[in-house]
Amino acid sequence: MDLDDLYQEIILEHYKEPKNQGRVDAANVEVEGRNPFCGDEIKLTMLVKNGLIQDVKFTGSGCAISQSSASVMTEHIKGKTVAEVKELFQEFGHLVRGESHSHKHINNMDELTAFQGVSAYPTRVKCAMLAWNALREGIERELEKEGE
């Protein structure tokens, strides 16, 4: 099995059996993301307290890339600080766009690297980033509320 096959297997596994699918009942952050070009949809619910993502879940529909990206993302952000998540967002964006950066939070064994092949298909980058963009919007809203 070559690396591309392994990455495809990870993406399909998360698409068929997504992690953290559902709704956080005690959520203080809810945000939706849509890709009008392909119809992908994501809704994130999160519990963010004291700058820490305590819980996160998603619901949605769409292609294997968008849904598996949401699944992998939720696994990687749970328990992280907002600052860590912002940095991870940046690194993941560079990864899926094929930009070379350090990716200090994304090592070679990390499931997030399964999405690096998306960079060869620019129209699929939006699919991979859908949940991440919703996450960024939700975190920004939460920070604004806390600042009030």
ABEGO torsion letter per residue (X at the ends): XBAAAAAAAAAAAAAABBBGBEBBAABABBBBBBBAAAGBBBBBBBBBBGGBBABBBBBEBEBAAAAAAAAAAAAAABGBBAAAAAAAAAAAAAAAAGBBBAGAABBAABAAAAAAAAAABAAAAAAAAAAAAAAAAAAAAAAAAAAX
